């Protein structure tokens, strides 16, 4: 006879790495945040559109910052007609396909917003997910930098509408033409450009020593040769690296652009010859700066910053980034800036890939999860509670007879008709376990109706929040007074009014 223990046939419950589960509190808070964003976007005249999760791989194109990773940074599958499809890695490339496919019927310029999940086939890590949500707004068909400036103003208004005040954020603006001009002047070839851009884009994560490695021979994640993953560098020489850092160190307010002499003022400080590409980028930033100032968006809200790059390859002109400037405790307890929660830029070539005409476009994308985390941190700093979701009113099922269940159903029907979320406990546990269930649901109120109450046409209203504090009261008189407030009987006809009173007490 065999003594081996049979193997379990149960399937192991395990979540794929880098894919998040979401709690009710997170979903509700995120939905409320997105409603605020939507209101601001619609105030600017943008309308909603939705694209599918899957696109043909060739339509998405290879523009990802991590396209050197497996499967070109995207999750792909082959359709039954042997065509490759991929999960979208952002919301911009699908929009470009949508605009091209519907170009003849769209109002031009076409202003739209969309929110949804995007997917990256990347190595997951702390704060780095393979699935995350974005909320985008784009203007397609407008070549003027006024469209870029408007997007930046809308980004500022959005953050302020969410409760992030002036001084707690800044919208940083640069222009890819400036960077392209610098790289032309330095003799950096096309095979090196994207690596250089990605290195500069990591300025908010790494110090200059690590950025220098990315611009040069490369960088090991572990800090030492052979430790961690290796990222190949751009292969720049010391003179080129010094020039790139010189550009990153330039800071400017809008006023420096008013007389159009910004480039000439600072050209002598830069170790490269100023060229037409560079000057074109400067002129566009000057024009945007004038628009910001006239509309009242000064450097405390929108700031010209030559260190802004954005990691995606398809940007062709102005680029911008929304950065939160307040500090939070880091892993070592030291304060660090929260950092970027969104960004975007001009991508004049993306829609044109599908059409026989040039179609200018610009847009902005919010990282929804990161912005939600930032709002939670701000709430904590203000001493506000976060993560709490008010649960429904729980009607305890003290009796499972048809007569009793009908009475409970009448009670919840009245509450729901009055707009108060409520439910009957439908499990099989007793009263104590039912109250524990109400606590886990974060309910403020439980309603109890036994046979005696039912015969009298009454309901016991139990204030669960107040009831939880009774054990801390030492004075008997005070205890009895609070106990009477924490649980009391009312006629069934008064249930809605009394429940509203208790709920209001704790809001």
C-alpha positions as CSV (number, residue, x, y, z in Angstrom):
1,X,0.0,0.0,0.0
2,X,1.4,3.4,-1.0
3,X,2.1,5.9,1.8
4,X,2.6,8.9,-0.4
5,X,0.4,12.0,0.3
6,X,-1.7,12.8,-2.8
7,X,-0.8,16.1,-4.3
8,X,-3.4,18.9,-4.0
9,X,-5.5,19.6,-7.1
10,X,-6.2,23.1,-6.0
11,X,-5.0,26.0,-8.2
12,X,-2.6,28.3,-6.5
13,X,-4.0,31.8,-6.1
14,X,-1.3,34.1,-7.4
15,X,-1.3,37.5,-9.1
16,X,1.0,38.2,-12.1
17,X,3.9,40.5,-11.2
18,X,3.4,44.1,-11.9
19,X,-0.4,44.0,-12.2
20,X,-2.3,45.7,-9.4
21,X,-5.4,44.6,-7.5
22,X,-7.5,47.6,-6.5
23,X,-9.5,48.2,-3.3
24,X,-13.0,49.9,-3.1
25,X,-11.4,52.9,-1.5
26,X,-8.9,53.3,-4.3
27,X,-11.5,52.9,-7.0
28,X,-13.9,55.4,-5.5
29,X,-11.2,58.0,-4.8
30,X,-9.8,57.5,-8.3
31,X,-13.2,57.9,-9.9
32,X,-13.8,61.1,-8.0
33,X,-10.4,62.5,-9.0
34,X,-11.1,61.6,-12.6
35,X,-14.5,63.4,-12.5
36,X,-12.6,66.6,-11.5
37,X,-10.1,66.1,-14.3
38,X,-13.0,65.5,-16.8
39,X,-14.7,68.7,-15.7
40,X,-11.6,70.8,-16.3
41,X,-10.9,69.2,-19.7
42,X,-14.5,69.8,-20.8
43,X,-14.2,73.4,-19.6
44,X,-11.5,73.8,-22.3
45,X,-13.7,72.3,-25.0
46,X,-12.3,68.7,-25.1
47,X,-14.7,65.8,-25.8
48,X,-14.4,62.1,-24.8
49,X,-13.4,59.3,-27.1
50,X,-12.4,55.7,-26.3
51,X,-10.1,53.3,-28.2
52,X,-9.7,49.6,-27.7
53,X,-7.1,47.9,-25.5
54,X,-5.6,46.1,-28.5
55,X,-4.2,47.6,-31.6
56,X,-2.3,46.2,-34.6
57,X,1.3,46.2,-33.6
58,X,2.5,48.1,-36.7
59,X,-0.1,50.8,-35.9
60,X,1.3,51.4,-32.5
61,X,4.9,51.8,-33.8
62,X,8.1,51.4,-31.8
63,X,8.3,54.5,-29.7
64,X,8.7,53.1,-26.2
65,X,11.5,54.2,-23.9
66,X,12.1,50.5,-23.1
67,X,11.8,49.2,-26.6
68,X,15.1,47.3,-26.2
69,X,13.4,45.0,-23.7
70,X,11.7,41.7,-24.6
71,X,8.9,41.9,-27.1
72,X,9.7,45.5,-27.9
73,X,8.2,46.6,-24.5
74,X,4.7,45.6,-25.4
75,X,2.5,42.5,-24.8
76,X,1.6,41.0,-28.2
77,X,-0.4,38.1,-29.6
78,X,-1.1,36.8,-33.1
79,X,-4.7,37.1,-34.4
80,X,-6.5,34.2,-36.2
81,X,-5.6,35.9,-39.5
82,X,-1.9,35.8,-38.5
83,X,-1.6,39.5,-37.9
84,X,0.2,40.7,-34.8
85,X,-1.8,42.7,-32.2
86,X,-0.5,44.4,-29.0
87,X,-1.9,45.8,-25.8
88,X,-1.6,49.6,-26.1
89,X,1.4,51.0,-24.2
90,X,-0.1,54.5,-24.1
91,X,-3.2,56.3,-25.2
92,X,-1.5,58.6,-27.8
93,X,-0.6,56.1,-30.4
94,X,-4.1,54.6,-30.6
95,X,-5.5,58.2,-30.8
96,X,-3.3,58.8,-33.8
97,X,-4.7,55.7,-35.5
98,X,-8.3,56.8,-34.7
99,X,-7.8,60.3,-36.0
100,X,-6.2,59.0,-39.3
101,X,-9.0,56.5,-39.8
102,X,-11.8,59.1,-39.2
103,X,-9.9,62.2,-40.4
104,X,-12.5,63.2,-43.0
105,X,-15.4,63.2,-40.5
106,X,-13.7,64.8,-37.5
107,X,-13.9,68.5,-36.6
108,X,-10.5,70.1,-37.1
109,X,-8.6,70.8,-34.9
110,X,-9.9,67.8,-33.1
111,X,-9.9,68.1,-29.3
112,X,-10.4,65.0,-27.3
113,X,-9.8,63.4,-23.9
114,X,-9.7,59.7,-22.9
115,X,-8.9,57.6,-19.9
116,X,-7.9,54.0,-19.7
117,X,-5.5,51.2,-18.8
118,X,-2.2,50.9,-20.7
119,X,0.4,48.1,-20.5
120,X,4.2,47.8,-20.6
121,X,6.1,44.6,-21.0
122,X,8.8,45.8,-18.6
123,X,10.6,44.5,-15.6
124,X,8.2,45.5,-12.6
125,X,9.6,47.0,-9.5
126,X,8.7,49.4,-6.6
127,X,6.2,51.9,-8.1
128,X,6.7,50.5,-11.6
129,X,3.7,48.5,-12.9
130,X,3.0,46.6,-16.1
131,X,-0.6,47.9,-16.1
132,X,-1.5,51.4,-15.1
133,X,-4.0,54.1,-15.9
134,X,-3.6,57.3,-17.9
135,X,-5.9,60.3,-18.5
136,X,-5.0,62.2,-21.7
137,X,-6.1,65.3,-23.6
138,X,-4.9,66.1,-27.1
139,X,-5.4,68.7,-29.8
140,X,-4.9,67.2,-33.3
141,X,-4.7,69.4,-36.4
142,X,-3.3,72.6,-34.7
143,X,0.3,73.6,-35.6
144,X,0.5,76.7,-33.5
145,X,2.4,76.6,-30.2
146,X,-0.7,78.3,-28.8
147,X,-2.2,74.7,-28.7
148,X,0.8,73.6,-26.6
149,X,0.6,76.6,-24.3
150,X,-3.1,75.9,-23.8
151,X,-2.4,72.3,-22.8
152,X,0.1,73.5,-20.2
153,X,-2.4,76.0,-18.8
154,X,-5.1,73.3,-18.6
155,X,-2.6,71.0,-16.8
156,X,-2.1,73.8,-14.2
157,X,-5.8,74.3,-13.8
158,X,-6.4,70.6,-13.4
159,X,-3.9,70.2,-10.5
160,X,-5.3,73.3,-8.7
161,X,-8.9,71.9,-9.2
162,X,-7.7,68.8,-7.4
163,X,-6.5,70.8,-4.4
164,X,-2.8,71.1,-5.3
165,X,-2.1,74.7,-4.6
166,X,0.3,77.2,-6.2
167,X,3.8,76.5,-4.9
168,X,3.0,72.8,-4.6
169,X,3.4,72.1,-8.3
170,X,5.0,73.5,-11.4
171,X,4.5,72.7,-15.1
172,X,7.9,72.6,-16.7
173,X,8.3,73.3,-20.4
174,X,11.1,72.7,-22.9
175,X,11.4,72.1,-26.7
176,X,12.9,69.1,-28.4
177,X,14.2,71.4,-31.2
178,X,16.6,72.9,-28.6
179,X,17.9,69.4,-27.7
180,X,18.1,68.4,-31.4
181,X,20.0,71.6,-32.1
182,X,22.5,70.8,-29.3
183,X,23.0,67.3,-30.5
184,X,23.5,68.4,-34.1
185,X,26.1,70.9,-33.0
186,X,27.9,68.3,-30.9
187,X,28.0,65.8,-33.7
188,X,25.8,63.3,-31.9
189,X,24.4,60.9,-34.5
190,X,20.9,59.5,-34.9
191,X,21.9,56.1,-33.3
192,X,22.9,58.0,-30.1
193,X,20.1,60.6,-29.8
194,X,17.4,58.5,-28.2
195,X,19.8,57.1,-25.6
196,X,20.9,60.7,-24.8
197,X,17.3,61.8,-24.4
198,X,16.5,58.9,-22.1
199,X,19.5,59.7,-20.0
200,X,18.5,63.4,-19.5
201,X,15.0,62.3,-18.8
202,X,16.2,60.4,-15.7
203,X,17.6,63.6,-14.1
204,X,14.9,63.5,-11.5
205,X,15.9,59.9,-10.4
206,X,19.7,59.8,-10.7
207,X,22.5,62.2,-9.7
208,X,24.9,63.6,-12.2
209,X,27.4,60.8,-11.8
210,X,24.8,58.2,-12.8
211,X,23.5,60.4,-15.7
212,X,27.1,60.7,-16.9
213,X,27.4,56.9,-17.0
214,X,24.2,56.7,-19.1
215,X,25.6,59.4,-21.5
216,X,28.9,57.6,-21.6
217,X,29.8,53.9,-21.5
218,X,26.7,52.7,-19.6
219,X,25.4,52.0,-16.1
220,X,25.0,48.9,-13.8
221,X,21.9,49.1,-11.6
222,X,23.8,47.7,-8.7
223,X,26.4,50.5,-8.8
224,X,29.3,48.1,-9.5
225,X,30.3,46.2,-12.7
226,X,28.5,42.9,-12.9
227,X,25.9,43.9,-10.2
228,X,22.3,44.2,-11.4
229,X,21.1,44.9,-14.9
230,X,23.3,46.8,-17.4
231,X,22.0,49.8,-19.4
232,X,24.0,50.6,-22.4
233,X,25.1,54.2,-22.6
234,X,25.1,56.7,-25.5
235,X,28.9,56.5,-25.9
236,X,29.5,60.3,-25.7
237,X,32.9,61.8,-25.0
238,X,33.7,64.0,-22.1
239,X,33.3,67.3,-24.1
240,X,29.8,66.2,-25.3
241,X,28.7,65.2,-21.8
242,X,29.9,68.5,-20.3
243,X,27.9,70.4,-23.0
244,X,24.7,68.4,-22.2
245,X,25.1,69.2,-18.6
246,X,25.6,72.9,-19.5
247,X,22.3,72.9,-21.3
248,X,20.5,71.1,-18.4
249,X,21.8,73.7,-16.0
250,X,20.1,76.6,-17.8
251,X,17.0,77.9,-16.0
252,X,14.8,80.6,-17.3
253,X,11.7,82.6,-16.5
254,X,9.3,83.6,-19.3
255,X,10.7,87.2,-19.2
256,X,14.0,86.0,-20.6
257,X,12.2,85.3,-23.8
258,X,10.3,88.6,-24.2
259,X,13.0,90.3,-26.3
260,X,13.9,87.2,-28.3
261,X,17.6,87.4,-27.2
262,X,17.6,84.5,-24.8
263,X,19.8,82.3,-27.1
264,X,22.3,85.0,-27.8
265,X,22.6,85.9,-24.1
266,X,23.5,82.4,-23.1
267,X,25.1,81.1,-26.3
268,X,28.6,82.1,-25.1
269,X,28.2,80.0,-22.0
270,X,27.4,76.9,-24.1
271,X,30.2,74.8,-25.5
272,X,28.7,74.4,-28.9
273,X,27.7,76.6,-31.9
274,X,24.1,77.9,-31.9
275,X,22.3,76.7,-35.0
276,X,18.9,77.2,-36.7
277,X,17.3,74.2,-35.1
278,X,18.3,75.5,-31.6
279,X,17.0,79.0,-32.4
280,X,13.7,77.7,-33.7
281,X,13.1,75.9,-30.4
282,X,14.0,79.1,-28.5
283,X,11.6,81.2,-30.6
284,X,8.7,78.7,-29.9
285,X,9.5,78.8,-26.2
286,X,9.5,82.6,-26.3
287,X,6.1,82.7,-27.9
288,X,4.7,80.2,-25.4
289,X,6.2,82.3,-22.5
290,X,4.4,85.4,-23.8
291,X,1.1,83.5,-23.9
292,X,1.6,82.2,-20.4
293,X,2.3,85.7,-19.0
294,X,-0.6,87.3,-20.8
295,X,-3.0,84.7,-19.4
296,X,-1.6,85.0,-15.9
297,X,0.3,81.8,-15.7
298,X,3.7,83.0,-14.4
299,X,6.8,81.1,-13.5
300,X,5.3,80.0,-10.1
301,X,2.9,77.9,-12.2
302,X,4.5,77.3,-15.6
303,X,8.3,77.4,-15.9
304,X,10.7,77.1,-18.9
305,X,13.2,74.4,-17.9
306,X,15.9,73.0,-20.4
307,X,16.2,69.8,-18.4
308,X,12.8,68.5,-19.5
309,X,13.0,65.8,-22.2
310,X,10.2,63.3,-22.0
311,X,11.3,59.7,-22.8
312,X,9.1,58.9,-25.8
313,X,10.7,59.2,-29.2
314,X,7.8,60.7,-31.1
315,X,8.0,64.2,-29.6
316,X,9.0,66.9,-32.2
317,X,8.6,70.3,-30.5
318,X,7.5,71.6,-27.1
319,X,7.5,69.1,-24.3
320,X,6.1,69.6,-20.8
321,X,6.0,67.9,-17.4
322,X,3.8,68.3,-14.4
323,X,6.0,68.1,-11.3
324,X,4.8,68.3,-7.7
325,X,7.3,70.3,-5.6
326,X,6.3,69.4,-2.1
327,X,8.4,66.9,-0.2
328,X,7.5,63.5,1.3
329,X,9.7,61.2,3.6
330,X,11.9,58.8,1.5
331,X,12.8,55.3,2.5
332,X,15.6,56.6,4.6
333,X,13.4,59.2,6.3
334,X,14.9,62.1,4.4
335,X,12.6,64.4,2.5
336,X,12.3,64.0,-1.2
337,X,10.2,65.7,-3.9
338,X,7.2,63.8,-5.0
339,X,8.1,64.4,-8.6
340,X,6.4,64.0,-11.9
341,X,2.7,63.1,-12.2
342,X,2.2,63.7,-15.9
343,X,3.6,65.1,-19.1
344,X,3.3,65.4,-22.8
345,X,4.4,67.4,-25.8
346,X,4.0,68.0,-29.6
347,X,4.1,64.9,-31.9
348,X,3.6,66.2,-35.4
349,X,4.7,63.0,-37.1
350,X,2.5,60.4,-35.4
351,X,-0.8,60.9,-37.2
352,X,1.0,61.6,-40.4
353,X,2.3,58.0,-40.4
354,X,-1.1,56.9,-41.7
355,X,-1.9,59.8,-44.1
356,X,-0.5,61.6,-47.1
357,X,-0.5,64.9,-45.3
358,X,1.2,66.5,-42.3
359,X,-1.0,66.5,-39.3
360,X,0.3,68.5,-36.3
361,X,-0.7,67.3,-32.8
362,X,0.0,68.0,-29.1
363,X,-1.2,66.4,-25.9
364,X,-0.8,65.8,-22.2
365,X,-1.1,62.6,-20.1
366,X,-1.7,62.2,-16.4
367,X,-0.4,59.2,-14.5
368,X,-3.6,58.4,-12.6
369,X,-2.2,56.1,-9.9
370,X,0.7,58.4,-9.2
371,X,-1.4,61.5,-9.0
372,X,-3.8,59.6,-6.6
373,X,-0.9,58.7,-4.4
374,X,0.1,62.3,-4.4
375,X,-3.3,63.5,-3.3
376,X,-3.3,60.9,-0.5
377,X,0.1,62.3,0.7
378,X,-1.2,65.9,0.6
379,X,-4.3,64.8,2.6
380,X,-2.0,63.2,5.2
381,X,0.1,66.3,5.5
382,X,-3.1,68.3,6.1
383,X,-4.2,65.8,8.8
384,X,-7.1,64.5,6.8
385,X,-8.1,60.8,6.8
386,X,-7.5,58.9,3.6
387,X,-8.5,55.5,2.3
388,X,-11.8,55.4,4.2
389,X,-15.0,54.5,2.3
390,X,-18.3,54.9,4.0
391,X,-20.0,51.6,3.9
392,X,-23.7,50.9,3.4
393,X,-26.3,50.8,6.2
394,X,-26.6,47.2,7.2
395,X,-30.0,45.8,8.1
396,X,-29.4,42.8,10.3
397,X,-31.3,39.6,9.5
398,X,-32.4,38.6,13.0
399,X,-35.0,36.2,11.6
400,X,-35.0,34.3,8.3
401,X,-38.8,33.8,8.1
402,X,-40.5,35.1,4.9
403,X,-42.4,37.6,7.1
404,X,-39.2,39.0,8.6
405,X,-37.3,39.1,5.3
406,X,-40.2,41.0,3.7
407,X,-40.1,43.5,6.5
408,X,-36.3,44.0,6.1
409,X,-36.8,44.4,2.4
410,X,-39.3,47.1,3.0
411,X,-36.8,48.9,5.1
412,X,-33.9,48.8,2.6
413,X,-36.3,49.8,-0.2
414,X,-37.2,52.9,1.7
415,X,-33.5,53.8,2.4
416,X,-32.5,53.2,-1.3
417,X,-35.4,55.3,-2.5
418,X,-34.0,58.1,-0.4
419,X,-30.6,57.6,-1.9
420,X,-29.0,55.9,1.1
421,X,-26.9,52.9,0.2
422,X,-28.1,49.9,2.2
423,X,-28.2,46.1,2.3
424,X,-29.8,43.2,4.2
425,X,-27.3,40.8,5.7
426,X,-27.8,37.7,3.6
427,X,-25.3,35.3,5.3
428,X,-26.1,32.7,7.9
429,X,-24.3,34.0,10.9
430,X,-25.8,35.3,14.2
431,X,-26.1,38.8,15.5
432,X,-22.5,39.2,16.8
433,X,-21.0,38.0,13.5
434,X,-23.4,40.3,11.6
435,X,-22.2,43.3,13.6
436,X,-18.6,42.3,12.8
437,X,-19.6,42.1,9.2
438,X,-21.0,45.6,9.4
439,X,-17.7,46.8,10.9
440,X,-15.7,45.2,8.1
441,X,-17.9,47.0,5.6
442,X,-17.1,50.2,7.3
443,X,-20.8,50.8,8.0
444,X,-21.8,53.8,10.2
445,X,-25.3,52.4,10.9
446,X,-26.8,49.0,11.6
447,X,-30.6,48.5,11.8
448,X,-32.0,45.8,14.1
449,X,-35.5,44.5,14.0
450,X,-36.4,41.4,16.0
451,X,-39.9,40.0,16.4
452,X,-40.7,42.4,19.2
453,X,-39.8,45.5,17.2
454,X,-41.6,44.1,14.2
455,X,-44.8,43.7,16.2
456,X,-44.5,47.3,17.4
457,X,-43.7,48.6,13.9
458,X,-40.3,49.8,15.1
459,X,-36.6,49.5,14.3
460,X,-33.5,49.8,16.5
461,X,-31.0,52.3,15.0
462,X,-27.4,51.5,16.1
463,X,-24.8,54.2,15.6
464,X,-21.7,52.0,15.2
465,X,-19.2,54.8,15.3
466,X,-20.5,56.2,18.6
467,X,-21.1,52.8,20.0
468,X,-17.4,51.9,19.5
469,X,-16.4,54.8,21.9
470,X,-18.6,53.7,24.8
471,X,-16.0,51.5,26.5
472,X,-13.7,54.6,26.9
473,X,-16.3,56.4,29.0
474,X,-15.8,56.0,32.8
475,X,-18.6,58.3,34.1
476,X,-21.8,56.3,34.5
477,X,-24.2,59.2,33.8
478,X,-22.3,60.1,30.6
479,X,-22.1,56.5,29.6
480,X,-25.9,56.1,29.9
481,X,-26.5,59.3,27.9
482,X,-24.2,58.2,25.1
483,X,-25.6,54.7,25.1
484,X,-29.1,56.2,24.5
485,X,-27.6,58.1,21.6
486,X,-25.8,55.1,20.2
487,X,-28.8,52.8,20.0
488,X,-32.5,53.8,20.0
489,X,-35.8,52.7,18.7
490,X,-37.8,54.6,16.0
491,X,-41.0,53.9,14.1
492,X,-40.4,52.3,10.7
493,X,-41.8,55.5,9.1
494,X,-39.0,57.6,10.7
495,X,-36.1,55.3,9.8
496,X,-34.9,57.3,6.8
497,X,-34.8,60.6,8.8
498,X,-33.0,59.1,11.8
499,X,-30.4,57.3,9.7
500,X,-29.7,60.6,7.9
501,X,-29.1,62.3,11.2
502,X,-26.6,59.6,12.3
503,X,-24.8,59.6,9.0
504,X,-24.5,63.4,9.1
505,X,-23.1,63.2,12.6
506,X,-20.0,61.4,11.3
507,X,-19.4,63.3,8.1
